[in-house]
Amino acid sequence: MTISIEEDKTFERINFREAPLPKMEYENCRFIDCDFSNAELSGFKFVECLFTNCDLSLARLYETALRDVSFKQCKMLGLQIDSCNKFGLSFSFEGCRLDNSSFYKTKIRQTVFRNCQLHEADFTEADLGAAVFDRCDLSLAVFDHCMLEKADFRGSYNFSIDPETNRLAKARFSVDGLPGLLHKYQLRIDF
């Protein structure tokens, strides 16, 4: 079966809920101000694509390939990232809202989350080695049995990470982040 490929194309201000995106491989494409909310993107392949100011909330991503994809200023509520194709899974997020999204058991080492809101995101058993969480709001995000070695949480806030149930060797935290590491002990820390 031959898979069609769309390369180097810009899609701007398109509502893909009303006119679904054709199922194919997209390489080096740009999606700007597009609405993918509740869209069926299962089995699609995105390689070196950029999504800017798009709404991907509750889009279905079963076996979707995301390889070297950048998301900027996107609304991405309730995504099941853990259902994506695991082969070559790589992306970065800047200024995105990823509330209630699931990264359960994903291997996303060196992923960059910059200025993102990740309220109640689920990172249970994820491999986030050397990932960067730069100025992210991690309120009620779940980090349980995660590989967080060499991850950088400096500047991020509202997180709660149990050092006893997560691998944290050489992870980086700011002094302001100490309460997020000691939360379970109910200590009062004054600065």
ABEGO torsion letter per residue (X at the ends): XBBBBBBGBBBBGBBAAABBBBBBBBBGBBBBGBBABGBBABGBBBBGBBBBGBBABGBBABGBBBBGBBBBGBBBBGBBAAABBABGBBBBBBGBBABGBBABGBBBBGBBBBGBBABGBBABGBBABGBBBBGBBABGBBBBGBBABGBBABGBBGBBBBAAABBABGBBBBAAAAAAAAAAAGBBBBX
